[in-house]
């Protein structure tokens, strides 16, 4: 990049690393923007603290945040960046006011015992009484000045804890927070539509975690299929467009999944006391076996055959009957010539024939016995070349190479 930019400058240095850092041009600093951003950050941080205090995840939208400050310029700065606040706090609207009395909010001052007590010692009791006797107006004056003379002692605002109280505010609806400068009231009573949107975001979160678990990147084209129950099914259907827009992927019910949709990963999960199954797939023109199958991949093993080939394919059923686990292990020995191994899926260890049901269209990992290793990414496309045929009216699959790169004896 520097080599290209150098042509537009007078620099003769061969590398950007030989250049000194340029001196900043302070005339270009926009103090107004910096002030507004700083104030925006304060409001966002206060709102996040309220969410944490009420254990309301940011995924769940809330109706409103009200920003209270005595300086109208402060509020104008907040409104100039309100889109960021709405997004970061996930609230539907923002209101501002200079009149906290409108909400019946007054201030009460208490000493910071740790700081003030250590400094004042014997005078601490008199100062404490003086602080508690301050009116709302006097406390506001102290906040504005940054200090106040109490019982003959100068008390800094940083040595005082300010507590907001209200006789009229509905504390079940609004949660108050302040940093001794700005005050916010966050409406913590979402309606049913907001609750549903939060649940939809939870579904999105589960899909994204599955993506990560399957070692996928955002640019990988996938389809998402689900099977849900109860309210979860209703939310998934009603918020389908929102979920697809966020995931940048199709989001369909499980019964719409086609045979050409190659399984990448599938998982059963619990959400809001309801069960949901999520499957990530990819479309492919690759021919699939006509019977149940699984890829086989060696992990920390080297095959004794075919120049150390590490990938193969096995059929999980013969004449529509499942192949037992012992026979599968025998097939793997015949393919690679290895012993003393365990079989794993992305979902866990394969310990019996029933576990093999989860291996269909997935990858079986051959791992040294009793050893924990990191499994490679799942692959839903057959590793080996194959041919599907129909014999006596029944579909059959002939594997043309196995392991990968090793032709079988079948002649086409």
Secondary structure by P-SEA (a helix, b strand, c coil): caaaaaaaccccccccccccccccccccccaaaaaaaaaaaaaaaaaaaaaaaacccccccccbbbbbbccaaaaaaaaaaaaaaaaaaccccccccccccccbbbbbbbccccccccccccaaaaaaaaaaaccaaaaaaaaaaccccccccccccccbbbbbbbcccccccbbbbbcccbbbbbbccccaaaaaaaaaaaaaaaaaaaaaaacccccccbbbbbcccaaaaaaaaaaaaaaaaaacbbbbcccccccccccccccccccccbbbbbbbbbbccccccccbbbbbbbccccccccccccccccccccccccccaaaaaaaaaaaccccbbbbbcccccccccccccccccbbbbbccccbbbbbccccccccccbbbbbcccbbbbbbccccccccccccc
